[in-house]
Amino acid sequence: MLGELNRSQIDDILGSQAVGRIGCHASGRTYVVPVTYVYDGASNVYFHSNEGLKIQMMRANPSVCFEVDVVFDLGNWQSVVALGRFEELTGEAAARGLELVMKGLLPFITGETTTPSHGLRFSARQKKLRTEVIVARVALLEITGRFEKR
């Protein structure tokens, strides 16, 4: 049976997963890449990244697609696809966004050596977190969800 997910089911999927895919398009190129993310429950996902192709493309064209799926097997799956808008965060907004990401991903850390791959550093002298990462939000503007269950 194929079907559509309701908003509550969509929110559950977005809130229960840690990896989604961002699709972006700029300068005649399309790029889809997985990201670890956190859903705020209010139509926004937050993620962090190093400088790179996806960030360059989203700066050039902030219209993006965000996708998350849960696959049990090929006859039992759920998928959420959203059209959204990329926003690079700075200052206090970036600090709050990074805090959301770190708290949200904490349950997925599986060992003491599992840490974010990006340059998070604590400055003892300044007594604050220095970040060499880009913190971003994608506002999910149009969201759909589908499923198959056999």
DSSP file (Angstrom, degrees, kcal/mol; ACC not computed):
  #  RESIDUE AA STRUCTURE BP1 BP2  ACC     N-H-->O    O-->H-N    N-H-->O    O-->H-N    TCO  KAPPA ALPHA  PHI   PSI    X-CA   Y-CA   Z-CA
    1    1 A M              0   0    0      0, 0.0   148,-2.4     0, 0.0     2,-0.3   0.000 360.0 360.0 360.0 127.7    0.0    0.0    0.0
    2    2 A L  E     +A  148   0A   0    146,-0.2     2,-0.3   148,-0.0   146,-0.2  -0.780 360.0 151.9 -98.5 148.1    1.3    3.4   -1.0
    3    3 A G  E     -A  147   0A   0    144,-2.3   144,-2.2    -2,-0.3     2,-0.4  -0.971  41.3 -94.6-163.0 178.0    0.2    6.5    0.9
    4    4 A E  E     -A  146   0A   0     -2,-0.3   142,-0.3   142,-0.2     2,-0.3  -0.847  33.1-128.8-105.7 140.9    0.7   10.0    2.1
    5    5 A L        -     0   0    0    140,-2.0   140,-0.4    -2,-0.4     2,-0.1  -0.630  22.0-129.8 -83.1 143.7    2.1   10.9    5.6
    6    6 A N     >  -     0   0    0     -2,-0.3     4,-2.4   138,-0.1     5,-0.2  -0.388  32.8 -96.1 -84.8 173.7    0.2   13.4    7.7
    7    7 A R  H  > S+     0   0    0      1,-0.2     4,-2.7     2,-0.2     5,-0.2   0.860 124.2  53.2 -61.7 -37.2    1.9   16.4    9.3
    8    8 A S  H  > S+     0   0    0      2,-0.2     4,-2.1     1,-0.2    -1,-0.2   0.912 110.9  46.6 -63.8 -42.7    2.3   14.6   12.7
    9    9 A Q  H  > S+     0   0    0      2,-0.2     4,-2.2     1,-0.2    -2,-0.2   0.888 111.6  51.8 -65.8 -39.8    4.0   11.6   11.0
   10   10 A I  H  X S+     0   0    0     -4,-2.4     4,-2.8     2,-0.2     5,-0.2   0.937 110.0  48.6 -60.7 -47.8    6.2   14.0    9.0
   11   11 A D  H  X S+     0   0    0     -4,-2.7     4,-2.4     1,-0.2    -2,-0.2   0.892 109.6  53.3 -60.6 -40.0    7.3   15.8   12.2
   12   12 A D  H  X S+     0   0    0     -4,-2.1     4,-1.2     2,-0.2    -1,-0.2   0.920 111.3  45.3 -61.2 -44.1    8.0   12.4   13.8
   13   13 A I  H >X S+     0   0    0     -4,-2.2     4,-1.1     2,-0.2     3,-0.6   0.950 114.0  47.7 -65.7 -48.6   10.3   11.3   11.0
   14   14 A L  H 3< S+     0   0    0     -4,-2.8    25,-0.3     1,-0.2     3,-0.2   0.872 115.6  46.5 -59.7 -36.4   12.1   14.7   10.8
   15   15 A G  H 3< S+     0   0    0     -4,-2.4    -1,-0.2    -5,-0.2    -2,-0.2   0.672 111.5  50.0 -80.8 -17.1   12.5   14.6   14.6
   16   16 A S  H << S+     0   0    0     -4,-1.2     2,-0.2    -3,-0.6    -1,-0.2   0.575  98.3  73.9 -99.7  -9.7   13.7   11.0   14.9
   17   17 A Q     <  -     0   0    0     -4,-1.1    22,-0.2    -3,-0.2     3,-0.1  -0.619  51.8-165.7-104.0 163.6   16.5   11.0   12.2
   18   18 A A  S    S+     0   0    0     -2,-0.2    19,-2.0     1,-0.2     2,-0.5   0.514  72.4  61.1-120.6 -14.5   20.0   12.5   12.2
   19   19 A V  E     +B   36   0A   0     17,-0.2    50,-0.4    50,-0.1     2,-0.2  -0.972  56.0 157.3-123.5 127.2   20.9   12.3    8.6
   20   20 A G  E     -B   35   0A   0     15,-2.6    15,-2.9    -2,-0.5     2,-0.4  -0.771  35.0-114.6-130.8 179.0   19.1   14.0    5.7
   21   21 A R  E     -BC  34  67A   0     46,-2.9    46,-2.4    13,-0.3     2,-0.5  -0.972  16.6-154.9-123.2 134.4   20.1   15.1    2.2
   22   22 A I  E     -BC  33  66A   0     11,-2.7    11,-2.2    -2,-0.4     2,-0.5  -0.923   6.7-161.8-106.9 129.6   20.3   18.6    0.9
   23   23 A G  E     +BC  32  65A   0     42,-3.2    42,-2.2    -2,-0.5     2,-0.3  -0.941  16.1 173.1-108.6 130.7   19.9   19.2   -2.8
   24   24 A C  E     -B   31   0A   0      7,-2.9     7,-2.7    -2,-0.5     2,-0.4  -0.922  15.7-158.6-134.9 160.8   21.1   22.5   -4.2
   25   25 A H  E     +B   30   0A   0     38,-0.5     2,-0.3    36,-0.4     5,-0.2  -0.984  22.6 145.1-144.8 127.5   21.5   24.0   -7.6
   26   26 A A  E >   +B   29   0A   0      3,-2.2     3,-2.2    -2,-0.4    31,-0.1  -0.973  63.3  11.5-159.3 149.0   23.7   26.8   -8.9
   27   27 A S  T 3  S-     0   0    0     -2,-0.3     3,-0.1     1,-0.3    -1,-0.0   0.835 129.8 -55.2  51.5  39.3   25.7   27.7  -12.0
   28   28 A G  T 3  S+     0   0    0      1,-0.2     2,-0.4     0, 0.0    -1,-0.3   0.544 115.7 110.3  77.7   6.4   24.0   25.0  -14.0
   29   29 A R  E <   -B   26   0A   0     -3,-2.2    -3,-2.2     2,-0.0     2,-0.4  -0.904  51.9-155.0-117.8 144.0   25.0   22.2  -11.5
   30   30 A T  E     -B   25   0A   0     -2,-0.4     2,-0.4    -5,-0.2    -5,-0.2  -0.943  14.3-176.0-115.3 140.2   22.9   20.2   -9.2
   31   31 A Y  E     -B   24   0A   0     -7,-2.7    -7,-2.9    -2,-0.4     2,-0.4  -0.998   9.9-171.0-141.1 130.5   24.4   18.7   -6.0
   32   32 A V  E     +B   23   0A   0     -2,-0.4    -9,-0.2    -9,-0.2    -2,-0.0  -0.989  16.6 167.6-123.3 130.5   22.9   16.4   -3.4
   33   33 A V  E     -B   22   0A   0    -11,-2.2   -11,-2.7    -2,-0.4     2,-0.2  -0.999  33.7-114.5-145.4 142.2   24.8   15.6   -0.2
   34   34 A P  E     -B   21   0A   0      0, 0.0     2,-0.3     0, 0.0   -13,-0.3  -0.490  34.2-178.5 -74.9 147.5   24.0   14.0    3.2
   35   35 A V  E     -B   20   0A   0    -15,-2.9   -15,-2.6    -2,-0.2     2,-0.4  -0.991  30.1-120.6-139.9 147.8   24.2   16.2    6.3
   36   36 A T  E     +B   19   0A   0     -2,-0.3    12,-0.5    12,-0.3     2,-0.3  -0.732  48.6 169.1 -81.6 141.8   23.7   15.5   10.0
   37   37 A Y        -     0   0    0    -19,-2.0     2,-0.4    -2,-0.4    10,-0.2  -0.914  33.9-137.2-148.9 168.8   20.9   17.7   11.2
   38   38 A V  E     -D   46   0A   0      8,-1.9     8,-2.6    -2,-0.3     2,-0.4  -0.999  17.7-142.3-133.2 135.6   18.4   18.6   13.9
   39   39 A Y  E     -D   45   0A   0     -2,-0.4     6,-0.2   -25,-0.3    -2,-0.0  -0.833   1.4-155.6 -97.2 133.2   14.8   19.4   13.5
   40   40 A D        -     0   0    0      4,-2.4     5,-0.1    -2,-0.4    -1,-0.1   0.455  38.1-117.4 -88.9   0.3   13.3   22.1   15.7
   41   41 A G  S    S+     0   0    0      3,-0.3     4,-0.1   -30,-0.1   -30,-0.1   0.448 100.3  82.6  80.9  -1.2    9.7   20.9   15.5
   42   42 A A  S    S-     0   0    0      2,-0.3     3,-0.1   -31,-0.0    -1,-0.0  -0.156 118.3 -79.5-130.7  38.8    8.7   24.1   13.8
   43   43 A S  S    S+     0   0    0      1,-0.2    97,-3.0    96,-0.1     2,-0.4   0.754  97.7 107.7  73.5  27.3    9.6   23.7   10.2
   44   44 A N  E     - E   0 139A   0     95,-0.2    -4,-2.4    40,-0.0     2,-0.4  -0.999  47.3-162.4-133.3 139.2   13.4   24.4   10.4
   45   45 A V  E     -DE  39 138A   0     93,-2.1    93,-2.8    -2,-0.4     2,-0.4  -0.950  10.2-156.4-114.8 144.4   16.4   22.1   10.2
   46   46 A Y  E     +DE  38 137A   0     -8,-2.6    -8,-1.9    -2,-0.4     2,-0.3  -0.920  19.1 161.1-118.4 142.7   19.8   23.1   11.5
   47   47 A F  E     - E   0 136A   0     89,-2.1    89,-2.8    -2,-0.4     2,-0.3  -0.959  26.4-135.3-150.9 167.3   23.2   21.7   10.4
   48   48 A H  E     + E   0 135A   0    -12,-0.5     2,-0.3    -2,-0.3   -12,-0.3  -0.933  26.2 167.4-127.2 155.3   26.8   22.5   10.5
   49   49 A S  E     - E   0 134A   0     85,-2.2    85,-3.4    -2,-0.3     2,-0.2  -0.988  33.4-111.4-157.9 157.7   29.4   22.2    7.7
   50   50 A N        -     0   0    0     -2,-0.3     5,-0.3    83,-0.2     2,-0.1  -0.490  57.1 -80.3 -80.6 165.7   32.9   23.1    6.6
   51   51 A E  S    S+     0   0    0     -2,-0.2     2,-0.3     4,-0.1    -1,-0.1  -0.466  80.7 115.6 -61.0 138.4   33.3   25.5    3.7
   52   52 A G  S  > S-     0   0    0     -2,-0.1     4,-2.5     1,-0.1     5,-0.2  -0.978  75.5 -52.2 177.3-168.9   32.8   23.6    0.5
   53   53 A L  H  > S+     0   0    0     -2,-0.3     4,-2.7     1,-0.2     5,-0.2   0.892 124.9  51.1 -59.6 -45.6   30.8   23.1   -2.7
   54   54 A K  H  > S+     0   0    0      1,-0.2     4,-2.5     2,-0.2    -1,-0.2   0.919 112.6  46.4 -63.0 -41.9   27.4   22.8   -1.0
   55   55 A I  H  > S+     0   0    0     -5,-0.3     4,-2.2     2,-0.2    -1,-0.2   0.925 112.9  49.9 -65.4 -44.0   27.8   26.0    1.0
   56   56 A Q  H  X S+     0   0    0     -4,-2.5     4,-1.7     1,-0.2    -2,-0.2   0.921 113.3  46.5 -59.0 -43.8   29.1   27.9   -2.1
   57   57 A M  H  X S+     0   0    0     -4,-2.7     4,-2.3     1,-0.2    -2,-0.2   0.898 112.2  49.2 -68.1 -40.1   26.1   26.7   -4.1
   58   58 A M  H  < S+     0   0    0     -4,-2.5    -1,-0.2     1,-0.2    -2,-0.2   0.822 108.7  53.6 -72.0 -29.1   23.5   27.5   -1.4
   59   59 A R  H  < S+     0   0    0     -4,-2.2    -1,-0.2    -5,-0.2    -2,-0.2   0.893 112.3  45.1 -66.2 -38.6   25.0   31.0   -1.0
   60   60 A A  H  < S+     0   0    0     -4,-1.7    -2,-0.2     1,-0.3    -1,-0.2   0.859 135.1  13.0 -72.6 -35.7   24.6   31.5   -4.7
   61   61 A N     <  -     0   0    0     -4,-2.3   -36,-0.4    -5,-0.1    -1,-0.3  -0.815  65.2-170.7-143.9  97.9   21.0   30.0   -4.7
   62   62 A P        +     0   0    0      0, 0.0    24,-3.0     0, 0.0     2,-0.6   0.502  57.1 106.3 -74.2  -2.0   19.4   29.6   -1.3
   63   63 A S  E     + F   0  85A   0     22,-0.2   -38,-0.5   -38,-0.2     2,-0.3  -0.692  52.5 164.4 -77.0 119.7   16.5   27.6   -2.7
   64   64 A V  E     - F   0  84A   0     20,-2.5    20,-2.9    -2,-0.6     2,-0.4  -0.799  37.0-130.0-131.9 170.1   17.1   24.0   -1.7
   65   65 A C  E     -CF  23  83A   0    -42,-2.2   -42,-3.2    -2,-0.3     2,-0.4  -0.976  19.6-162.5-119.7 138.9   15.5   20.6   -1.3
   66   66 A F  E     -CF  22  82A   0     16,-3.0    16,-2.8    -2,-0.4     2,-0.4  -0.985   9.5-176.2-124.8 134.0   15.7   18.6    1.9
   67   67 A E  E     +CF  21  81A   0    -46,-2.4   -46,-2.9    -2,-0.4     2,-0.4  -0.988   9.8 177.0-135.6 139.1   15.0   14.9    2.1
   68   68 A V  E     - F   0  80A   0     12,-2.3    12,-3.1    -2,-0.4     2,-0.3  -0.997  10.2-177.2-136.0 138.7   14.9   12.3    4.9
   69   69 A D  E     - F   0  79A   0    -50,-0.4     2,-0.4    -2,-0.4    10,-0.2  -0.969  21.1-155.7-137.2 157.8   13.9    8.7    4.6
   70   70 A V  E     - F   0  78A   0      8,-2.8     8,-2.4    -2,-0.3     2,-0.6  -0.983  18.7-171.0-127.3 115.7   13.4    5.7    6.8
   71   71 A V  E     + F   0  77A   0     -2,-0.4     6,-0.2     6,-0.2     3,-0.1  -0.937  20.7 167.5-116.4 115.1   13.9    2.4    4.9
   72   72 A F  E    S-     0   0A   0      4,-2.6     2,-0.3    -2,-0.6     5,-0.2   0.860  78.3 -37.1 -87.0 -44.9   13.0   -0.9    6.7
   73   73 A D  E >  S- F   0  76A   0      3,-1.6     3,-1.8     0, 0.0    -1,-0.5  -0.914  76.2 -77.7-163.3 179.5   13.1   -2.8    3.4
   74   74 A L  T 3  S+     0   0    0      1,-0.3     3,-0.1    -2,-0.3    -3,-0.0   0.646 131.1  43.4 -67.1 -13.4   12.1   -2.1   -0.2
   75   75 A G  T 3  S+     0   0    0      1,-0.2    75,-0.4    73,-0.0     2,-0.4   0.391 113.8  53.2-106.6   0.8    8.4   -2.6    0.5
   76   76 A N  E <  S+F   73   0A   0     -3,-1.8    -4,-2.6    73,-0.2    -3,-1.6  -0.857  73.6 123.7-141.3 100.9    8.4   -0.7    3.8
   77   77 A W  E     -FG  71 148A   0     71,-1.9    71,-2.3    -2,-0.4     2,-0.3  -0.965  39.0-149.1-152.1 164.4    9.7    2.8    3.8
   78   78 A Q  E     -FG  70 147A   0     -8,-2.4    -8,-2.8    -2,-0.3     2,-0.4  -0.991  16.2-172.9-137.4 143.6    8.8    6.4    4.7
   79   79 A S  E     -FG  69 146A   0     67,-2.7    67,-2.6    -2,-0.3     2,-0.4  -0.999  10.5-164.0-143.0 137.2   10.1    9.5    3.0
   80   80 A V  E     -FG  68 145A   0    -12,-3.1   -12,-2.3    -2,-0.4     2,-0.4  -0.984   9.8-176.4-120.2 130.2    9.8   13.3    3.6
   81   81 A V  E     +FG  67 144A   0     63,-2.4    63,-2.7    -2,-0.4     2,-0.4  -0.994   5.4 179.8-127.3 132.0   10.7   15.8    1.0
   82   82 A A  E     -FG  66 143A   0    -16,-2.8   -16,-3.0    -2,-0.4     2,-0.4  -0.993  24.3-142.0-135.1 139.1   10.7   19.6    1.6
   83   83 A L  E     +FG  65 142A   0     59,-2.3    58,-2.3    -2,-0.4    59,-1.8  -0.831  43.6 155.0 -90.5 137.1   11.4   22.6   -0.5
   84   84 A G  E     -FG  64 140A   0    -20,-2.9   -20,-2.5    -2,-0.4     2,-0.4  -0.832  42.1-103.0-152.1-173.6   13.2   25.2    1.6
   85   85 A R  E     -FG  63 139A   0     54,-1.8    54,-2.2    -2,-0.3   -22,-0.2  -0.986  27.8-135.9-129.6 123.1   15.4   28.2    2.0
   86   86 A F  E     - G   0 138A   0    -24,-3.0     2,-0.4    -2,-0.4    52,-0.2  -0.525  21.4-177.1 -74.7 137.6   19.0   28.1    3.2
   87   87 A E  E     - G   0 137A   0     50,-2.4    50,-2.6    -2,-0.2     2,-0.4  -0.955  19.4-142.7-139.2 120.7   20.2   30.7    5.7
   88   88 A E  E     - G   0 136A   0     -2,-0.4     2,-0.3    48,-0.2    48,-0.2  -0.694  24.7-141.3 -79.6 128.4   23.7   30.9    7.0
   89   89 A L  E     - G   0 135A   0     46,-2.9    46,-0.5    -2,-0.4     2,-0.3  -0.654  20.7-177.5 -95.7 148.2   23.7   31.9   10.6
   90   90 A T    >>  -     0   0    0     -2,-0.3     3,-1.0    44,-0.1     4,-1.0  -0.899  46.5  -4.9-135.2 165.0   26.1   34.3   12.3
   91   91 A G  H 3> S-     0   0    0     -2,-0.3     4,-2.0     1,-0.3     3,-0.2  -0.177 127.3  -6.0  58.0-136.4   26.7   35.6   15.8
   92   92 A E  H 3> S+     0   0    0      1,-0.2     4,-2.7     2,-0.2    -1,-0.3   0.843 135.0  57.5 -62.6 -35.5   24.3   34.6   18.6
   93   93 A A  H <> S+     0   0    0     -3,-1.0     4,-2.5     1,-0.2    -1,-0.2   0.899 107.9  47.8 -63.3 -39.1   22.0   32.9   16.0
   94   94 A A  H  X S+     0   0    0     -4,-1.0     4,-2.8    -3,-0.2    -2,-0.2   0.904 111.1  50.8 -66.7 -41.1   24.9   30.6   15.0
   95   95 A A  H  X S+     0   0    0     -4,-2.0     4,-2.0     2,-0.2    -2,-0.2   0.919 113.1  45.3 -62.8 -43.8   25.8   29.9   18.6
   96   96 A R  H  X S+     0   0    0     -4,-2.7     4,-2.2     2,-0.2    -2,-0.2   0.910 113.7  50.1 -65.3 -42.2   22.1   28.9   19.3
   97   97 A G  H  X S+     0   0    0     -4,-2.5     4,-2.3    -5,-0.2    -2,-0.2   0.908 110.8  48.5 -62.6 -42.5   22.0   26.9   16.1
   98   98 A L  H  X S+     0   0    0     -4,-2.8     4,-2.8     1,-0.2    -1,-0.2   0.881 109.4  53.2 -66.4 -37.4   25.2   25.0   17.0
   99   99 A E  H  X S+     0   0    0     -4,-2.0     4,-2.6    -5,-0.2     5,-0.3   0.916 109.2  49.2 -62.8 -42.8   23.9   24.3   20.5
  100  100 A L  H  X S+     0   0    0     -4,-2.2     4,-2.6     2,-0.2    -2,-0.2   0.924 112.3  48.6 -59.6 -45.0   20.7   22.8   19.0
  101  101 A V  H  X S+     0   0    0     -4,-2.3     4,-2.1     2,-0.2    -2,-0.2   0.941 113.2  46.1 -62.3 -48.0   22.8   20.7   16.6
  102  102 A M  H  X S+     0   0    0     -4,-2.8     4,-1.1     1,-0.2    -2,-0.2   0.921 116.0  44.6 -64.9 -44.0   25.1   19.4   19.3
  103  103 A K  H  < S+     0   0    0     -4,-2.6     3,-0.2    -5,-0.2    -1,-0.2   0.900 114.7  49.9 -65.6 -39.9   22.3   18.6   21.8
  104  104 A G  H  < S+     0   0    0     -4,-2.6    -2,-0.2    -5,-0.3    -1,-0.2   0.826 113.5  44.2 -69.5 -31.6   20.2   17.0   19.1
  105  105 A L  H >X S+     0   0    0     -4,-2.1     3,-1.9    -5,-0.2     4,-0.6   0.621  88.2  91.1 -88.8 -12.9   23.0   14.8   17.9
  106  106 A L  G >< S+     0   0    0     -4,-1.1     3,-1.5     1,-0.3    -1,-0.2   0.869  81.9  56.1 -50.9 -43.8   24.2   13.7   21.3
  107  107 A P  G 34 S+     0   0    0      0, 0.0    -1,-0.3     0, 0.0    -2,-0.1   0.732 105.3  54.0 -63.6 -18.3   22.0   10.7   21.4
  108  108 A F  G <4 S+     0   0    0     -3,-1.9     2,-0.5    -4,-0.1    -2,-0.2   0.535  78.7 107.9 -93.4  -7.0   23.6    9.4   18.2
  109  109 A I    <<  -     0   0    0     -3,-1.5     3,-0.1    -4,-0.6     6,-0.0  -0.608  48.7-172.8 -74.0 123.4   27.1    9.6   19.5
  110  110 A T        +     0   0    0     -2,-0.5     2,-0.3     1,-0.1    -1,-0.1   0.545  56.6   7.1-100.9  -9.0   28.2    6.0   19.9
  111  111 A G  S >  S-     0   0    0      3,-0.2     3,-1.5     1,-0.0    -1,-0.1  -0.982  78.5 -94.2-164.2 169.8   31.5    6.2   21.6
  112  112 A E  T 3  S+     0   0    0     -2,-0.3    -1,-0.0     1,-0.3    -3,-0.0   0.697 122.1  52.4 -69.5 -16.5   34.0    8.6   23.2
  113  113 A T  T 3  S+     0   0    0      2,-0.0     2,-0.9     1,-0.0    -1,-0.3   0.486  84.7  99.5 -94.2  -2.8   35.9    8.9   19.9
  114  114 A T    <   +     0   0    0     -3,-1.5    -3,-0.2     3,-0.0     3,-0.0  -0.746  49.7 144.1 -86.9 106.7   32.8    9.9   18.0
  115  115 A T        -     0   0    0     -2,-0.9    -2,-0.0    -6,-0.0    -3,-0.0  -0.904  58.5 -73.2-135.5 163.6   32.8   13.6   17.7
  116  116 A P        -     0   0    0      0, 0.0     4,-0.2     0, 0.0    -1,-0.0  -0.302  38.7-135.0 -57.2 143.2   31.8   16.1   15.0
  117  117 A S  S    S+     0   0    0      2,-0.1     2,-0.2    -3,-0.0   -68,-0.0   0.570  77.9  87.3 -79.0  -8.9   34.2   16.1   12.1
  118  118 A H  S    S-     0   0    0      1,-0.1     2,-1.9   -68,-0.0    15,-0.1  -0.523  95.7 -85.8 -96.2 163.2   34.3   19.9   11.9
  119  119 A G        +     0   0    0     13,-0.2    13,-1.8    -2,-0.2     2,-0.6  -0.423  54.8 162.5 -74.1  78.7   36.6   22.2   13.8
  120  120 A L  E     +H  131   0B   0     -2,-1.9     2,-0.4    -4,-0.2    11,-0.2  -0.857  13.5 174.7 -93.5 126.2   34.9   22.9   17.1
  121  121 A R  E     -H  130   0B   0      9,-2.3     9,-3.0    -2,-0.6     2,-0.6  -0.984  27.2-140.0-135.0 144.3   37.4   24.3   19.6
  122  122 A F  E     -H  129   0B   0     -2,-0.4     2,-0.8     7,-0.2     7,-0.2  -0.904  14.5-148.7-102.5 126.5   37.1   25.6   23.1
  123  123 A S  E  >> -H  128   0B   0      5,-2.4     4,-1.6    -2,-0.6     5,-1.3  -0.839   9.4-170.2 -96.7 107.2   39.2   28.6   23.9
  124  124 A A  T  45S+     0   0    0     -2,-0.8    -1,-0.2     1,-0.2     5,-0.0   0.882  87.2  53.0 -63.7 -38.3   40.2   28.5   27.6
  125  125 A R  T  45S+     0   0    0      1,-0.2    -1,-0.2    -3,-0.1    -2,-0.1   0.913 119.2  33.3 -64.8 -42.1   41.6   32.0   27.5
  126  126 A Q  T  45S-     0   0    0      2,-0.2    -1,-0.2     4,-0.0    -2,-0.2   0.572 100.3-138.5 -89.7  -9.6   38.4   33.4   26.0
  127  127 A K  T  <5 +     0   0    0     -4,-1.6     2,-0.3     1,-0.2    -3,-0.2   0.868  67.5  94.1  53.3  41.8   36.2   31.0   27.9
  128  128 A K  E   <S-H  123   0B   0     -5,-1.3    -5,-2.4    -7,-0.0     2,-0.4  -0.985  82.8 -90.6-153.8 163.9   33.9   30.4   25.0
  129  129 A L  E     -H  122   0B   0     -2,-0.3     2,-0.5    -7,-0.2    -7,-0.2  -0.624  33.2-159.1 -77.8 126.8   33.5   28.1   22.0
  130  130 A R  E     -H  121   0B   0     -9,-3.0    -9,-2.3    -2,-0.4     2,-0.5  -0.912  11.5-160.3-101.5 134.1   35.3   29.1   18.9
  131  131 A T  E     -H  120   0B   0     -2,-0.5   -11,-0.2   -11,-0.2   -12,-0.0  -0.955  26.2-176.8-121.8 134.1   33.8   27.6   15.8
  132  132 A E        +     0   0    0    -13,-1.8     2,-0.2    -2,-0.5   -13,-0.2   0.136  64.9  94.4-104.6  15.9   35.5   27.2   12.4
  133  133 A V  S    S-     0   0    0    -14,-0.2     2,-0.5   -15,-0.1   -83,-0.2  -0.638  77.2-117.3-106.6 163.9   32.3   25.7   11.0
  134  134 A I  E     -E   49   0A   0    -85,-3.4   -85,-2.2    -2,-0.2     2,-0.5  -0.880  25.6-157.6 -97.7 129.7   29.4   27.2    9.2
  135  135 A V  E     +EG  48  89A   0    -46,-0.5   -46,-2.9    -2,-0.5     2,-0.3  -0.929  20.4 174.3-109.8 132.5   26.1   26.9   11.0
  136  136 A A  E     -EG  47  88A   0    -89,-2.8   -89,-2.1    -2,-0.5     2,-0.4  -0.915  24.2-149.4-139.9 161.3   23.0   27.0    8.9
  137  137 A R  E     -EG  46  87A   0    -50,-2.6   -50,-2.4    -2,-0.3     2,-0.5  -0.974   6.3-155.5-127.3 143.2   19.2   26.7    9.0
  138  138 A V  E     -EG  45  86A   0    -93,-2.8   -93,-2.1    -2,-0.4     2,-0.6  -0.978  13.7-146.0-117.4 116.8   16.9   25.5    6.3
  139  139 A A  E     -EG  44  85A   0    -54,-2.2   -54,-1.8    -2,-0.5     2,-0.8  -0.733  16.2-138.8 -78.7 119.5   13.4   26.8    6.6
  140  140 A L  E     + G   0  84A   0    -97,-3.0   -56,-0.3    -2,-0.6     3,-0.2  -0.732  30.8 169.9 -85.8 109.5   11.1   24.0    5.3
  141  141 A L  E     +     0   0A   0    -58,-2.3     2,-0.4    -2,-0.8   -57,-0.2   0.852  66.3  25.6 -94.2 -39.8    8.5   25.8    3.2
  142  142 A E  E    S- G   0  83A   0    -59,-1.8   -59,-2.3     2,-0.0     2,-0.4  -0.975  74.2-175.8-129.8 116.5    6.6   23.0    1.4
  143  143 A I  E     + G   0  82A   0     -2,-0.4     2,-0.3   -61,-0.2   -61,-0.2  -0.939   7.1 172.3-121.8 131.9    6.7   19.6    3.0
  144  144 A T  E     - G   0  81A   0    -63,-2.7   -63,-2.4    -2,-0.4     2,-0.4  -0.942   9.9-163.2-130.3 157.2    5.3   16.3    1.7
  145  145 A G  E     - G   0  80A   0   -140,-0.4  -140,-2.0    -2,-0.3     2,-0.3  -1.000   6.5-178.7-142.1 141.7    5.6   12.8    3.0
  146  146 A R  E     -AG   4  79A   0    -67,-2.6   -67,-2.7    -2,-0.4     2,-0.3  -0.904   2.7-174.4-133.6 161.4    5.0    9.4    1.4
  147  147 A F  E     -AG   3  78A   0   -144,-2.2  -144,-2.3    -2,-0.3     2,-0.4  -0.986  16.1-152.7-150.4 160.2    5.2    5.8    2.5
  148  148 A E  E     +AG   2  77A   0    -71,-2.3   -71,-1.9    -2,-0.3     2,-0.4  -0.996  17.3 178.7-131.4 135.5    4.9    2.2    1.4
  149  149 A K              0   0    0   -148,-2.4   -73,-0.2    -2,-0.4    -2,-0.0  -0.975 360.0 360.0-140.0 123.5    3.8   -0.6    3.7
  150  150 A R              0   0    0    -75,-0.4   -74,-0.1    -2,-0.4    -1,-0.1   0.382 360.0 360.0-111.2 360.0    3.4   -4.2    2.7
